[in-house]
């Protein structure tokens, strides 16, 4: 689990590959997702409403908001198999 923040509308993440599948925004607002090749997607996020991203998806994210935006990114892990006692 990781908490990420954008300070304001001038913030961007820089191009990266998605390392977490689930996110939980801590604000109501819009992010501009640059998918590369001129393709953009506006993501309207709502406080407490989870979102899903494909693991490894390459993109850059720009804040469209005039305020700090924070969200929590989560990756669900498979439980470890219990080993048999000797």
C-alpha positions in Angstrom: 0.0 0.0 0.0 1.3 3.4 -1.0 -0.1 6.9 -0.5 0.5 9.3 -3.4 -0.2 13.1 -3.7 -0.4 15.8 -6.3 0.2 19.2 -4.8 -2.0 21.1 -7.4 -2.9 21.4 -11.0 0.8 21.8 -12.1 1.7 18.3 -10.9 2.4 15.2 -13.0 3.7 11.8 -12.2 6.0 11.4 -15.2 5.6 8.4 -17.4 5.7 5.1 -15.5 4.3 1.5 -15.5 1.5 0.9 -13.1 2.7 -1.1 -10.1 -0.5 -1.2 -8.1 -3.9 -2.5 -9.4 -6.3 -0.7 -7.1 -6.5 2.9 -6.0 -8.7 4.8 -3.5 -8.9 8.6 -4.1 -9.1 10.8 -1.0 -10.7 13.6 -3.0 -13.4 14.4 -5.6 -11.7 15.6 -8.8 -10.4 14.8 -12.3 -7.0 13.5 -13.5 -5.8 13.6 -17.1 -4.3 10.2 -18.0 -1.8 10.4 -20.9 -1.8 6.9 -22.4 0.9 7.9 -25.0 0.6 8.3 -28.7 -1.6 11.4 -28.2 -4.3 9.4 -26.4 -5.7 11.0 -23.2 -8.4 9.8 -20.8 -10.1 12.0 -18.2 -10.6 10.1 -15.0 -13.3 11.5 -12.7 -12.5 10.3 -9.2 -14.7 10.3 -6.2 -13.6 10.3 -2.5 -13.6 6.7 -1.3 -14.7 5.1 -4.6 -12.0 2.6 -5.6 -10.6 2.4 -9.2 -8.8 -0.4 -11.1 -5.7 -0.1 -13.3 -4.1 -2.9 -15.4 -0.8 -3.9 -13.8 2.1 -2.7 -16.0 0.0 -0.1 -17.9 2.3 2.7 -19.1 1.0 6.2 -18.6 1.6 9.7 -17.3 -0.9 11.4 -14.9 -1.7 15.2 -14.7 -3.8 16.7 -12.0 -6.7 18.8 -13.4 -7.5 20.2 -9.9 -6.6 23.4 -8.1 -6.0 21.6 -4.8 -3.8 18.8 -3.4 -5.0 15.4 -4.5 -4.1 12.3 -2.4 -4.9 8.7 -3.0 -3.9 5.3 -1.7 -2.7 2.6 -4.1 -3.1 -1.0 -3.1 -1.9 -4.4 -4.5 -3.7 -7.5 -3.3 -1.3 -10.4 -2.7 -2.0 -14.1 -2.8 -1.6 -15.7 0.6 1.5 -17.7 1.1 1.1 -21.4 1.2 1.7 -22.8 4.7 4.6 -25.2 4.8 4.3 -28.6 6.4 6.1 -29.0 9.7 9.0 -31.5 9.5 
